Amino acid sequence: MKSWVLFIFISPRKSYRVAPYGTSPFFAPPFFFHYLSCRIYDGRSMKRNLILILVVFYIFNSSSMLAGTDQDDHNTLANTKFPVPIKEIIAQFSLVNKNPNSFFIGLDQNTIVPPENNKKYFKPLWNITKFNLLIWAFDRYVLKGSWTNISFQSVSDNIKTGLTWDYDDFGTNHFGHAYHGAMYHSISRSQGMSFLESSLYTFLGSLTWEFLWESEYPGKNDHYFSTFGGIHLGEALYRMANLVSYENATGFGRTLGKAFKFFVNPIVSITGSSGENLDSGRFSKDHYYDFKLPLGAYHSSDDQFIMLIATRFQYKDVFQNDSSKIRPYDWFSFDARIGISEQGFRDPEVSTYGILFGKKFRNGCAGLFGLFDYINSHLAEQMSAVGFGPGFATSSSSESDLFLNTSGILSFVFGSSSATIAYSEPNFEKEGNEPYHFGPGILGKVKFELGKKGLGSLYTGFSQYWVHATLVDANEFMSVISLDLNYDMSERSQISLGYDYYLRNGRLEDQRLTRSKNAVRAMYVLNF
């Protein structure tokens, strides 16, 4: 079920290389997952590893360690400690007519959202501290990481030294830290904090990790990706997890719903949602989104055949809300995919961007957008970006069932890129792996989909990356073009044929080098 099932708790200091073309984005968590990640991605039996995941999920899902509250086995709204009038309303509007053996994506109209209580601003900080403690303790006493040898002296040295460059591997610094920050953001949102308040907690969580929980000097690039990457990725995962409902499901349907929600966002699954981002105290409103789950394979120009799991998600509340007010991430796009080969999981790509504030217009919105991008594949090599910039999104349809969806962003970013032209020091990545550049740059994206309901659609996307290296006179450029032809087999399924083209242009002082790769895709697409 997409790369959801691969998003697990992360320790931002440990990663494991699983393929000759990059580092897997699956890192270590508190307790079980850190050890599990070592076992899953070493090319051993995938069937055995999936069983391990399910066992660990069952054990971990029974815990409400981070929530700080007691949760019963069913985790239902009716069993939460609400005032008596709210409980009576819940009983009156119970969902007994629903299929008891299924879960669904999307909040039900009859689900009651609890009224927002007085915010306890210390609680998110306390839970973030516990979260950091769990990760540090596992790395310290199980994995024996040298960077975990902290003391009052190491904290003092970190404060005196301040933020410096961190030279860890690409996956750890640009996905691991961003996902760690996303968990900070989710903890705060689940405790009832607003988007802006949760952003502050993400900043503080990252800052305390860098200065207090590592004996190595704090990394300014780590802090940037943990904070801003965590905000963008965290809000997207938080909202998507809140679309998964299994309150009235039983048996396997309930287990499947819990598993799906857990892998979308473990924090939301364990702690639950405060309902802060909904209509507090009233029936939950509809949420509008497009969710596609492509499954298939691709064949690349270097003659590699790889199975592929992907997702394409758009959250569209901004188009249906009558209010002129736009809240952060009322519209966002989330795309991810992961390849599967004999070596295990490989070639991860994650991209999300959404509106932070702006204005609505007919069939669309425009304003300031936030962005997070991570690519680590044999086709595109390595590229990451986190930033802000102007953007837009539109969605329109006609009475003849024609529809048109467009979106785009032009963002100033800080990011990293693999080196097109080989060179020695100075560079990032000093642990014997491939060197990469880090620095400021610009990223532009445009997406376009035109189609007819019941027939299919034509989708195209274009991305242009530029990263300017900070340690050497180098610039990296990458263009990505995607084209998809989708045919509707039914309301819930499609057949999709796709083509991806990657063009790289590297410049190092007076040297120039250009190379390209491409791939064709054949996918079966599930629509939700």
SEZAMAR-863316 format. One record per residue (C-alpha): residue number from 0; residue in one letter; x, y, z. Coordinates in Angstrom, 1 decimal. Last residue first. Layout:
N
   resi   resn       xx       yy       zz
    NUM      A        X        Y        Z
...
//
This chain:
528
   resi   resn       xx       yy       zz
    527      F    -10.0      6.1     -3.7
    526      N     -8.6      5.2     -7.1
    525      L     -6.5      2.1     -7.7
    524      V     -4.1      2.3    -10.6
    523      Y     -2.5     -0.7    -12.5
    522      M      0.8      0.5    -13.9
    521      A      3.1      0.2    -16.9
    520      R      6.1      2.5    -16.8
    519      V      8.8      3.5    -19.3
    518      A     12.2      4.9    -18.2
    517      N     14.7      7.5    -19.2
    516      K     18.2      8.6    -18.5
    515      S     20.3     11.6    -19.4
    514      R     23.9     13.0    -19.2
    513      T     25.5     16.3    -19.4
    512      L     29.0     17.3    -18.3
    511      R     30.8     20.7    -18.1
    510      Q     34.2     21.6    -16.7
    509      D     35.4     25.1    -16.1
    508      E     34.7     25.2    -12.3
    507      L     32.5     22.2    -11.8
    506      R     29.3     22.3    -13.9
    505      G     26.8     19.5    -14.0
    504      N     23.8     19.1    -16.3
    503      R     21.4     16.2    -15.7
    502      L     18.4     15.2    -17.8
    501      Y     15.8     12.8    -16.5
    500      Y     12.9     11.5    -18.7
    499      D      9.9      9.6    -17.3
    498      Y      7.3      7.8    -19.5
    497      G      4.0      6.4    -18.4
    496      L      1.2      3.9    -19.3
    495      S     -1.7      3.8    -16.8
    494      I     -4.6      1.3    -16.5
    493      Q     -7.3      2.6    -14.2
    492      S     -9.4      1.5    -11.3
    491      R    -12.2      2.7     -8.9
    490      E    -14.8      4.1    -11.3
    489      S    -14.0      1.4    -13.8
    488      M    -11.4      0.6    -16.4
    487      D    -10.5      4.3    -16.8
    486      Y     -7.5      4.7    -19.1
    485      N     -4.6      6.9    -18.0
    484      L     -1.8      8.2    -20.3
    483      D      1.1      9.5    -18.2
    482      L      4.0     11.8    -19.1
    481      S      6.8     12.8    -16.8
    480      I      9.6     15.3    -17.5
    479      V     12.5     15.9    -15.0
    478      S     15.2     18.5    -15.5
    477      M     18.3     18.6    -13.4
    476      F     20.9     21.3    -12.8
    475      E     24.0     21.1    -10.5
    474      N     26.3     24.0    -10.0
    473      A     29.9     23.9     -8.8
    472      D     32.6     26.3     -7.4
    471      V     33.2     24.3     -4.2
    470      L     32.0     24.2     -0.6
    469      T     28.6     26.0     -0.9
    468      A     27.4     24.2     -4.0
    467      H     24.7     25.9     -6.1
    466      V     21.6     23.7     -6.6
    465      W     19.2     24.0     -9.6
    464      Y     16.2     21.8    -10.2
    463      Q     13.5     22.0    -12.9
    462      S     10.4     19.9    -12.7
    461      F      7.8     19.1    -15.3
    460      G      4.6     17.1    -15.0
    459      T      2.2     15.6    -17.5
    458      Y     -1.2     13.8    -17.1
    457      L     -3.6     12.8    -19.9
    456      S     -6.9     11.4    -18.6
    455      G     -9.4      8.6    -18.8
    454      L    -12.8      7.6    -20.1
    453      G    -15.4      7.5    -17.3
    452      K    -14.7     11.1    -16.3
    451      K    -13.0     13.0    -19.1
    450      G     -9.4     14.2    -18.8
    449      L     -6.8     16.9    -18.6
    448      E     -4.0     16.8    -16.0
    447      F     -1.2     19.4    -15.7
    446      K      1.6     19.7    -13.2
    445      V      4.3     22.4    -13.0
    444      K      7.3     22.5    -10.7
    443      G     10.2     25.0    -10.3
    442      L     13.1     24.6     -7.9
    441      I     15.7     27.2     -7.1
    440      G     19.0     27.0     -5.3
    439      P     21.0     27.3     -2.1
    438      G     23.6     24.8     -1.0
    437      F     24.7     21.2     -0.6
    436      H     26.8     19.2     -3.0
    435      Y     27.2     15.4     -2.9
    434      P     30.0     12.9     -2.5
    433      E     29.3      9.1     -3.0
    432      N     30.1      7.0      0.0
    431      G     33.4      6.7      1.9
    430      E     32.2      8.4      5.1
    429      K     33.0     12.0      4.2
    428      E     29.6     12.9      2.6
    427      F     29.8     16.6      1.8
    426      N     32.5     17.9     -0.3
    425      P     36.0     19.5     -0.2
    424      E     37.4     17.2     -1.3
    423      S     37.8     15.1     -4.4
    422      Y     36.0     15.4     -7.7
    421      A     33.6     13.4    -10.0
    420      I     31.4     15.5    -12.3
    419      T     27.7     15.0    -11.9
    418      A     28.0     15.4     -8.1
    417      S     24.9     14.3     -6.2
    416      S     22.5     17.1     -5.4
    415      S     21.5     18.8     -2.2
    414      G     19.0     21.4     -1.1
    413      F     18.2     24.9      0.2
    412      V     15.3     26.3     -1.8
    411      F     13.8     29.3     -3.4
    410      S     10.5     28.0     -4.9
    409      L      8.6     28.4     -8.1
    408      I      5.4     26.4     -7.7
    407      G      2.8     24.8     -9.9
    406      S     -0.7     23.3    -10.1
    405      T     -3.2     22.2    -12.7
    404      N     -6.3     20.1    -12.8
    403      L     -8.7     20.0    -15.7
    402      F    -12.0     18.1    -16.0
    401      L    -14.4     17.1    -18.7
    400      D    -17.6     15.4    -17.4
    399      S    -19.9     17.1    -20.0
    398      E    -21.2     19.4    -17.4
    397      S    -17.8     20.8    -17.0
    396      S    -14.9     20.5    -14.5
    395      S    -12.4     22.8    -12.8
    394      S     -9.4     22.5    -10.4
    393      T     -6.7     25.1    -10.0
    392      A     -3.5     25.3     -7.9
    391      F     -1.0     28.1     -7.6
    390      G      2.5     28.9     -6.3
    389      P      4.8     31.5     -5.0
    388      G      7.9     30.3     -3.0
    387      F      9.2     28.4      0.0
    386      G     11.9     25.8      0.5
    385      V     13.2     22.3      1.0
    384      A     15.1     20.5     -1.7
    383      S     16.7     17.1     -2.4
    382      M     18.4     15.5     -5.3
    381      Q     20.4     12.2     -5.7
    380      E     20.7     10.0     -8.8
    379      A     17.8     10.7    -11.2
    378      L     17.7      7.3    -12.7
    377      H     19.6      5.2    -10.1
    376      S     17.3      6.7     -7.4
    375      N     17.6      9.0     -4.4
    374      I     15.0     11.8     -4.7
    373      Y     13.7     13.9     -1.9
    372      D     11.5     17.0     -2.3
    371      F      9.8     19.3      0.3
    370      L      7.9     22.4     -0.6
    369      G      6.0     25.4      1.0
    368      F      3.6     27.6     -0.9
    367      L      2.9     31.3     -0.7
    366      G     -0.2     32.4     -2.6
    365      A     -2.6     31.3     -5.3
    364      C     -6.0     29.5     -5.3
    363      G     -8.3     27.9     -7.8
    362      N    -11.7     27.3     -9.4
    361      R    -12.7     31.0     -9.2
    360      F    -10.2     32.8     -7.0
    359      K     -8.9     32.1     -3.5
    358      K     -6.1     34.1     -1.9
    357      G     -2.9     33.2     -0.1
    356      F     -1.4     31.4      2.8
    355      L      0.6     28.3      3.4
    354      I     -0.3     26.4      0.2
    353      G      1.1     23.0     -0.4
    352      Y      4.1     21.1     -1.7
    351      T      5.0     17.4     -1.5
    350      S      7.6     15.2     -3.1
    349      V      9.0     11.8     -2.1
    348      E     11.1      9.5     -4.4
    347      P     12.7      6.2     -3.3
    346      D     14.9      4.3     -5.7
    345      R     15.3      1.0     -3.7
    344      F     13.5     -1.6     -1.6
    343      G     15.1     -5.0     -1.6
    342      Q     18.2     -6.2     -3.5
    341      E     16.1     -8.5     -5.7
    340      S     14.1     -5.5     -6.8
    339      I     11.3     -3.3     -5.4
    338      G     11.0      0.4     -6.3
    337      I      9.5      3.2     -4.2
    336      R      7.1      6.0     -5.0
    335      A      5.8      9.2     -3.5
    334      D      3.7     12.1     -4.5
    333      F      1.9     14.5     -2.2
    332      S      0.0     17.6     -3.4
    331      F     -1.4     20.2     -1.1
    330      W     -4.5     22.4     -0.7
    329      D     -6.0     23.4      2.6
    328      Y     -2.3     23.1      3.6
    327      P     -2.1     26.2      5.7
    326      R     -5.6     27.8      6.1
    325      I     -7.2     29.8      3.4
    324      K    -10.0     32.1      4.3
    323      S    -12.6     33.0      1.6
    322      S    -15.0     30.6      3.3
    321      D    -17.2     28.5      1.0
    320      N    -14.8     25.6      1.3
    319      Q    -15.0     23.3     -1.7
    318      F    -11.9     24.4     -3.6
    317      V     -9.7     24.9     -0.5
    316      D    -10.5     21.4      0.7
    315      K     -8.5     19.9     -2.2
    314      Y     -5.9     17.4     -0.9
    313      Q     -4.1     15.9     -3.8
    312      F     -2.5     12.4     -3.7
    311      R     -0.4     10.4     -6.1
    310      T      1.0      7.2     -4.7
    309      A      3.6      4.7     -5.9
    308      I      4.7      1.0     -5.8
    307      L      7.1     -0.1     -8.5
    306      M      8.7     -3.3     -9.6
    305      I     12.0     -2.9    -11.3
    304      F     13.4     -3.9    -14.7
    303      Q     16.9     -2.4    -15.4
    302      D     18.1     -2.1    -18.9
    301      D     20.1      1.1    -18.6
    300      S     17.3      3.0    -20.4
    299      S     14.9      2.0    -17.6
    298      H     12.0     -0.5    -17.4
    297      Y      9.2      0.2    -15.0
    296      A      6.8     -1.9    -13.0
    295      G      3.3     -2.0    -11.5
    294      L      1.1     -0.6     -8.7
    293      P     -0.4      2.9     -8.8
    292      L     -2.4      4.1     -5.7
    291      K     -4.4      7.2     -6.5
    290      F     -6.0      9.6     -4.0
    289      D     -7.9     12.6     -5.1
    288      Y     -9.2     14.8     -2.2
    287      Y    -12.1     16.6     -0.8
    286      H    -12.9     16.6      2.9
    285      D    -16.4     16.6      4.1
    284      K    -17.2     18.3      7.3
    283      S    -17.1     16.8     10.8
    282      F    -20.3     17.2     12.7
    281      R    -19.9     20.0     15.2
    280      G    -17.8     20.7     18.3
    279      S    -14.6     21.6     16.5
    278      D    -15.0     22.1     12.7
    277      L    -11.8     20.4     11.7
    276      N     -8.1     21.3     12.1
    275      E     -8.1     21.0     15.8
    274      G     -9.7     17.6     15.8
    273      S     -7.3     16.6     18.5
    272      S     -6.1     13.6     16.5
    271      G     -5.0     10.2     17.9
    270      T     -1.9      9.5     19.9
    269      I     -0.9      6.2     18.4
    268      S     -2.2      6.5     14.9
    267      V     -1.4     10.2     14.7
    266      I      2.2      9.5     15.7
    265      P      2.6      6.5     13.4
    264      N      1.6      8.6     10.3
    263      V      0.7      6.9      7.0
    262      F      2.1      3.6      8.2
    261      F     -0.1      3.7     11.3
    260      K     -3.2      4.7      9.4
    259      F     -2.8      1.7      7.0
    258      A     -2.1     -0.7      9.9
    257      K     -5.1      0.6     11.9
    256      G     -7.4      0.3      8.9
    255      L     -6.2     -3.2      8.1
    254      T     -6.7     -4.3     11.7
    253      R    -10.2     -2.8     11.6
    252      G    -11.1     -4.6      8.4
    251      F     -9.6     -7.8      9.7
    250      G    -12.0     -7.9     12.6
    249      T    -14.2     -4.9     13.3
    248      A    -14.9     -1.5     11.6
    247      N    -16.9      1.3     13.2
    246      E    -14.0      3.6     14.2
    245      Y    -11.9      2.6     11.2
    244      S    -11.3      6.1      9.7
    243      V     -8.4      7.2      7.6
    242      L     -8.6     10.9      6.5
    241      N     -6.8     11.9      9.6
    240      A     -3.7     10.1      8.4
    239      M     -3.6     12.3      5.3
    238      R     -3.8     15.5      7.3
    237      Y     -0.9     14.5      9.5
    236      L      1.2     13.2      6.6
    235      A      0.9     16.5      4.7
    234      E      1.5     18.6      7.9
    233      G      4.6     16.5      8.7
    232      L      6.2     16.7      5.3
    231      H      6.0     20.5      5.1
    230      I      6.9     21.1      8.8
    229      G      9.5     18.4      9.0
    228      G     11.3     19.7      5.9
    227      F     11.3     23.1      7.4
    226      T     12.6     22.1     10.9
    225      S     14.5     18.8     10.4
    224      F     15.9     20.0      7.1
    223      Y     17.2     23.3      8.5
    222      H     18.5     21.7     11.7
    221      D     20.4     19.0      9.7
    220      N     21.9     21.7      7.4
    219      K     22.9     23.7     10.5
    218      G     24.5     20.6     12.1
    217      P     25.2     20.6     15.8
    216      Y     28.6     19.3     16.9
    215      E     28.8     15.6     17.6
    214      S     27.9     14.5     21.1
    213      E     24.3     14.3     20.1
    212      W     21.2     14.6     22.3
    211      L     21.5     18.1     23.7
    210      F     22.5     20.5     21.0
    209      E     21.1     18.9     17.8
    208      W     18.1     17.3     19.4
    207      T     17.2     20.5     21.3
    206      L     17.2     22.5     18.1
    205      S     15.1     19.9     16.2
    204      G     12.5     19.8     18.9
    203      L     12.5     23.6     19.2
    202      F     11.9     24.1     15.4
    201      T      9.2     21.4     15.3
    200      Y      7.6     23.1     18.3
    199      L      7.5     26.4     16.5
    198      S      6.0     24.7     13.4
    197      S      3.4     23.2     15.7
    196      E      2.3     26.6     16.8
    195      L      2.0     27.8     13.2
    194      F      0.0     24.8     12.2
    193      S     -2.3     25.0     15.3
    192      M     -1.7     23.0     18.4
    191      G     -4.3     20.5     19.5
    190      Q     -2.0     17.7     21.0
    189      S     -2.2     15.8     17.7
    188      R     -0.8     18.8     15.9
    187      S      2.2     19.0     18.3
    186      I      3.0     15.3     18.0
    185      S      2.6     15.5     14.2
    184      H      5.1     18.4     13.9
    183      Y      7.7     16.6     16.0
    182      M      7.1     13.5     13.8
    181      A      7.6     15.5     10.7
    180      G     10.9     16.7     12.1
    179      H     12.1     13.1     12.3
    178      Y     11.0     12.7      8.7
    177      A     13.0     15.7      7.6
    176      H     16.0     14.5      9.5
    175      G     16.0     11.1      7.9
    174      F     15.2     12.4      4.4
    173      H     17.9     14.9      3.7
    172      N     20.6     14.3      6.3
    171      T     20.2     10.5      6.7
    170      G     19.7      9.8      3.0
    169      F     22.6     11.9      1.8
    168      D     25.2     10.5      4.2
    167      D     26.5     12.5      7.1
    166      Y     28.7     15.6      6.6
    165      D     27.1     18.1      9.1
    164      W     28.1     21.7      8.6
    163      T     28.3     23.8     11.8
    162      L     25.8     25.3     14.3
    161      G     27.2     26.5     17.6
    160      T     30.7     25.8     18.9
    159      K     30.1     27.1     22.5
    158      I     26.7     25.5     22.7
    157      N     27.9     22.2     21.4
    156      D     30.9     22.1     23.7
    155      S     28.6     22.8     26.7
    154      V     26.3     20.0     25.7
    153      S     29.3     17.6     25.2
    152      Q     30.6     18.6     28.7
    151      F     27.2     18.0     30.3
    150      S     27.4     14.5     28.8
    149      I     26.5     12.8     25.6
    148      N     28.0      9.6     24.2
    147      T     25.3      9.1     21.6
    146      W     27.5     10.1     18.7
    145      S     29.4      6.8     19.1
    144      G     26.3      4.8     18.3
    143      K     26.1      1.6     20.5
    142      L     23.2      0.2     18.5
    141      V     21.4     -1.2     21.5
    140      Y     22.3      1.1     24.5
    139      R     22.9      4.4     22.8
    138      D     20.9      4.2     19.6
    137      F     17.9      2.9     21.6
    136      A     18.3      5.5     24.3
    135      W     18.6      8.4     21.8
    134      I     15.4      7.4     20.0
    133      L     13.4      7.0     23.2
    132      L     14.8     10.3     24.7
    131      N     13.9     12.2     21.5
    130      F     10.3     11.0     21.8
    129      K     10.2     11.8     25.5
    128      T     11.4     15.3     24.7
    127      I      8.8     15.6     22.0
    126      N      6.1     14.5     24.4
    125      W      7.2     17.2     27.0
    124      L      7.3     19.9     24.3
    123      P      3.8     18.9     23.2
    122      K      2.5     18.9     26.8
    121      F      3.9     22.4     27.8
    120      Y      1.5     24.3     25.6
    119      K     -1.6     22.8     27.2
    118      K     -4.4     24.1     25.0
    117      N     -7.8     24.6     26.5
    116      N    -10.2     22.0     25.0
    115      E    -11.3     21.9     21.4
    114      P    -14.7     20.4     21.1
    113      P    -14.7     16.8     20.0
    112      V    -15.5     15.9     16.3
    111      I    -18.5     13.7     16.0
    110      T    -18.6     11.2     13.1
    109      N    -21.9     11.4     11.3
    108      Q    -20.5     12.8      8.0
    107      D    -17.8     10.1      8.0
    106      L    -14.2     11.2      7.7
    105      G    -12.5     10.0      4.6
    104      I    -10.6      6.8      3.8
    103      F    -12.6      3.8      4.7
    102      F    -12.5      0.8      7.0
    101      S    -14.4     -2.4      6.6
    100      N    -15.8     -5.3      8.5
     99      P    -18.6     -3.5     10.3
     98      N    -20.3     -2.3      7.1
     97      K    -22.0      0.9      8.3
     96      N    -25.6      1.0      9.6
     95      V    -24.4      1.0     13.2
     94      L    -22.6      4.4     12.7
     93      S    -23.8      6.0     16.0
     92      F    -25.5      9.3     15.7
     91      Q    -27.5      9.2     19.0
     90      A    -24.7      7.6     20.9
     89      I    -22.3     10.3     19.8
     88      I    -24.9     13.0     20.8
     87      E    -25.2     11.4     24.2
     86      K    -21.4     11.3     24.6
     85      I    -21.3     15.1     23.8
     84      P    -23.9     15.9     26.3
     83      V    -22.0     13.9     29.0
     82      P    -18.7     15.8     28.6
     81      F    -16.0     13.9     26.7
     80      K    -13.6     11.3     28.2
     79      T    -13.2      9.2     25.0
     78      N    -15.1      6.0     24.8
     77      A    -17.6      7.3     22.2
     76      L    -14.7      8.6     20.0
     75      T    -13.4      5.1     19.6
     74      N     -9.9      3.9     20.3
     73      H    -11.1      0.3     20.1
     72      D     -8.6     -1.3     22.4
     71      D     -8.9      1.4     25.0
     70      Q     -6.6      4.4     25.2
     69      D     -5.1      5.8     28.3
     68      T     -3.3      9.2     28.0
     67      G      0.3     10.4     27.7
     66      A      0.0     10.1     24.0
     65      L      3.6      9.1     23.4
     64      M      3.4      5.8     25.3
     63      S      0.0      4.9     24.0
     62      S      1.0      1.3     23.3
     61      S     -1.1     -1.4     21.7
     60      N      0.1     -0.2     18.3
     59      F      3.7     -1.1     19.2
     58      I      3.0     -4.8     19.7
     57      Y      0.7     -5.2     16.7
     56      F      3.1     -3.1     14.5
     55      V      6.1     -5.2     15.6
     54      V      4.3     -8.4     14.5
     53      L      3.2     -6.9     11.2
     52      I      6.7     -5.6     10.4
     51      L      8.2     -9.0     11.3
     50      I      5.8    -10.7      8.9
     49      L      6.8     -8.3      6.2
     48      N     10.5     -9.2      6.9
     47      R      9.8    -12.9      6.5
     46      K      8.2    -12.4      3.2
     45      M     10.9    -10.0      2.0
     44      S     13.6    -12.7      2.6
     43      R     16.9    -11.1      2.9
     42      G     18.3     -8.2      0.8
     41      D     19.7     -6.2      3.8
     40      Y     16.8     -3.9      4.0
     39      I     14.6     -5.7      6.4
     38      R     17.1     -6.7      9.0
     37      C     18.8     -3.4      9.8
     36      S     15.4     -1.7      9.7
     35      L     14.1     -4.1     12.3
     34      Y     16.8     -3.2     14.8
     33      H     15.8      0.5     14.6
     32      F     12.2     -0.4     14.4
     31      F     11.9     -2.4     17.6
     30      F     13.0      0.1     20.3
     29      P     12.6      3.7     19.2
     28      P     13.0      4.2     15.5
     27      A     15.7      3.6     13.0
     26      F     15.9      4.4      9.3
     25      F     14.2      3.7      6.1
     24      P     15.1      6.1      3.4
     23      S     17.3      3.5      1.7
     22      T     20.6      4.9      0.6
     21      G     21.6      5.2     -3.0
     20      Y     22.5      3.7     -6.3
     19      P     24.4      0.5     -5.4
     18      A     21.4     -0.7     -3.3
     17      V     20.7     -1.3      0.3
     16      R     22.7      1.4      2.2
     15      Y     21.6      1.5      5.8
     14      S     20.9      4.6      7.8
     13      K     21.6      6.0     11.3
     12      R     21.7      9.5     12.7
     11      P     18.2     10.8     12.1
     10      S     16.5      7.9     14.0
      9      I     13.3      7.4     12.1
      8      F      9.9      6.1     13.0
      7      I      8.4      4.2     10.0
      6      F      7.4      5.3      6.5
      5      L      7.6      2.1      4.5
      4      V      4.0      1.0      4.6
      3      W      3.1      4.5      3.4
      2      S      5.3      3.8      0.4
      1      K      2.2      2.7     -1.4
      0      M      0.0      0.0      0.0
//
